Amino acid sequence: MIRVLIVDDEALVRSGLRLILSAAEDVLVVAEAADGAAAVAAVHRHRPDVVLMDVRMPGTDGLTAAEQLHALPHPPYVVMLTTFDEDEYVHRALRAGAVGFLLKDTPPTELAGAVRTVAAGNAMLAPTVTRRLLDAFDDRYAGRAAAASARLDVLTDREREVADEVAEGRSNAEIARRLGTTEATVKTHVSRILAKLGLDNRVQAAILVRDATHR
């Protein structure tokens, strides 16, 4: 069972998410929290695999809570619940270790699938969500291009090709088809890329590539 913690200051949103996820046989909602401080406490108490975290909440917001959770020895996977008018906050969450984003109006049929994707250790780089969020920060973070490019110099040519594909939000299977290789080989390249760059997940790798190329 995938253990999930739902964090949102609106009780109606929490109830709706719980109702949707409870219909999945392999997902168990272990707790709810109304703010970031309560979320951190609930993680210690219930040990969820995945945390669905609202960005804006009274008291301790979702960004602060995500940073605190990322500092734990064995942090859960954090997925931010957001709307596009909150784009300015998302870059901080990505750098704090959040592995993806869900819009609050995500179709019910996709919600459980998104939780499974994250629980399997895959970042959510859906073009309809994360790519648009990444694009929103290009101008604001243009000054990081030189430093980011220097970090990427440690990659081989093939690893850089894979990193570029990751930055476009493509899955391992899609990258394998585009580069004419196997999905297992792509997975190995991604692991090496993260290790060489000292990153935690694909989302952070995508940000670094986009910072370097300013796109």
C-alpha positions in Angstrom: 0.0 0.0 0.0 1.2 3.5 -0.8 0.7 5.6 2.4 -0.4 9.2 1.6 -0.6 12.4 3.8 -2.9 15.1 2.5 -2.0 18.7 3.5 -4.4 21.6 2.7 -5.9 24.3 4.8 -9.3 23.8 3.2 -11.3 20.9 4.7 -13.3 20.5 1.5 -10.2 20.0 -0.6 -8.8 17.4 1.8 -12.1 15.5 1.9 -12.2 15.5 -1.9 -8.7 14.2 -2.3 -9.3 11.6 0.4 -12.4 10.4 -1.4 -10.7 10.1 -4.7 -7.6 8.3 -3.4 -9.6 5.9 -1.2 -11.1 4.4 -4.4 -7.6 3.1 -5.3 -6.9 -0.3 -3.9 -3.2 0.3 -3.5 -3.4 3.8 -1.9 -4.1 4.4 1.8 -4.6 8.0 3.1 -3.0 7.7 6.6 -3.7 11.3 7.8 -4.6 14.8 6.9 -3.1 18.1 8.1 -4.3 21.7 7.8 -0.9 23.5 7.7 2.8 22.8 7.3 3.6 22.4 11.0 0.9 19.8 11.4 2.2 18.1 8.2 5.7 17.7 9.6 4.3 16.3 12.9 2.1 13.9 10.9 5.0 12.7 8.9 6.9 11.8 12.0 3.8 10.0 13.4 2.5 8.2 10.3 5.5 7.8 8.1 3.7 8.4 4.7 5.4 7.5 1.4 3.9 10.5 -0.4 2.8 13.9 0.9 0.4 16.0 -1.2 1.2 19.5 0.0 -0.7 22.8 -0.6 1.6 25.7 -1.4 -0.2 28.5 0.4 -1.5 27.9 4.0 -1.8 30.0 7.1 1.0 29.5 9.6 3.7 27.3 8.3 3.2 27.2 4.5 3.8 24.3 2.2 7.2 25.6 1.0 8.6 25.8 4.5 7.2 22.4 5.4 8.7 20.9 2.2 12.2 22.2 3.2 11.8 20.8 6.7 10.7 17.4 5.3 13.6 17.3 2.8 16.0 17.6 5.7 14.8 14.4 7.3 17.0 11.3 7.1 14.3 9.4 5.2 12.0 12.1 3.7 8.7 11.2 2.0 8.1 12.2 -1.6 6.5 15.6 -1.6 4.1 16.7 -4.4 3.0 20.3 -4.3 -0.7 21.1 -4.9 -0.7 24.3 -6.8 -2.4 26.6 -9.3 -0.5 28.5 -12.0 -0.9 31.9 -10.3 1.4 30.5 -7.7 4.3 29.9 -10.1 6.7 32.3 -8.3 6.8 29.9 -5.3 7.4 26.7 -7.2 11.1 27.1 -8.0 11.9 27.3 -4.3 9.9 24.1 -3.7 11.7 22.3 -6.5 15.1 23.2 -5.0 13.9 22.1 -1.6 13.4 18.6 -3.0 9.7 18.5 -4.1 9.4 15.9 -6.8 6.4 17.3 -8.7 3.2 19.2 -8.9 -0.5 18.6 -9.2 -3.1 21.1 -10.1 -6.0 21.2 -7.7 -8.3 20.5 -10.6 -6.4 17.3 -11.7 -8.9 14.8 -13.0 -9.8 12.1 -10.4 -8.7 9.4 -12.8 -5.2 10.8 -12.9 -4.7 11.5 -9.2 -4.0 7.9 -8.0 -1.7 7.4 -11.0 0.3 10.5 -10.1 0.7 9.1 -6.6 1.9 5.8 -7.9 4.4 7.5 -10.2 5.9 9.5 -7.3 5.9 6.5 -4.9 7.9 4.6 -7.5 10.6 7.2 -7.3 9.8 9.1 -10.5 9.5 12.8 -10.6 6.4 14.3 -12.2 7.6 16.2 -15.2 4.3 16.2 -17.1 4.5 18.8 -19.9 1.1 20.2 -18.9 2.3 21.1 -15.5 6.0 21.1 -14.7 7.4 22.3 -18.0 5.2 25.3 -17.8 6.3 26.0 -14.3 9.9 25.7 -15.2 9.5 28.0 -18.2 8.0 30.7 -15.9 11.4 31.2 -14.2 13.7 31.5 -17.2 14.0 35.3 -17.1 14.3 35.5 -13.3 17.1 33.0 -13.1 19.1 34.0 -16.2 22.1 35.0 -14.1 22.6 31.3 -13.1 23.4 30.2 -16.6 27.2 30.3 -16.4 27.4 28.5 -13.0 24.9 25.9 -14.2 26.7 25.3 -17.4 30.0 24.8 -15.6 28.4 22.1 -13.4 27.1 20.2 -16.4 30.7 20.0 -17.9 31.2 16.9 -15.8 28.7 15.0 -17.9 29.7 12.9 -20.9 28.2 13.8 -24.3 25.6 11.0 -24.0 24.7 12.0 -20.4 24.2 15.5 -21.5 21.9 14.3 -24.3 19.8 12.4 -21.7 19.9 15.4 -19.3 18.5 17.6 -22.1 15.7 15.2 -22.7 14.9 15.1 -19.0 14.7 18.9 -19.0 12.0 18.6 -21.7 9.9 16.5 -19.3 10.2 13.2 -21.1 10.0 9.8 -19.5 12.7 7.2 -19.6 10.7 5.3 -22.3 10.3 8.4 -24.4 14.0 9.2 -24.1 15.0 5.7 -25.1 12.9 5.9 -28.2 14.3 9.3 -29.2 17.9 8.3 -28.6 17.6 4.8 -30.0 18.6 2.9 -26.8 16.9 0.9 -24.1 14.9 2.2 -21.2 17.3 0.4 -18.7 20.2 2.3 -20.3 18.5 5.6 -19.9 17.7 4.8 -16.3 21.4 4.1 -15.7 22.4 7.4 -17.4 19.9 9.3 -15.2 21.3 7.8 -12.1 24.8 8.7 -13.1 23.7 12.2 -14.0 22.2 12.7 -10.6 25.2 11.3 -8.8 27.7 13.4 -10.7 25.7 16.6 -10.2 24.9 15.9 -6.5 21.1 16.1 -7.1 18.2 14.3 -5.5 15.8 13.9 -8.4 15.0 14.5 -12.1 13.2 17.8 -11.4 16.4 19.3 -10.0 18.3 18.1 -13.0 15.8 19.6 -15.3 16.1 23.0 -13.5 19.9 22.9 -13.8 19.8 22.2 -17.5 17.3 24.9 -18.1 19.4 27.3 -16.0 22.4 26.5 -18.1 20.6 26.9 -21.5 18.3 29.7 -20.4 15.3 28.0 -22.0 
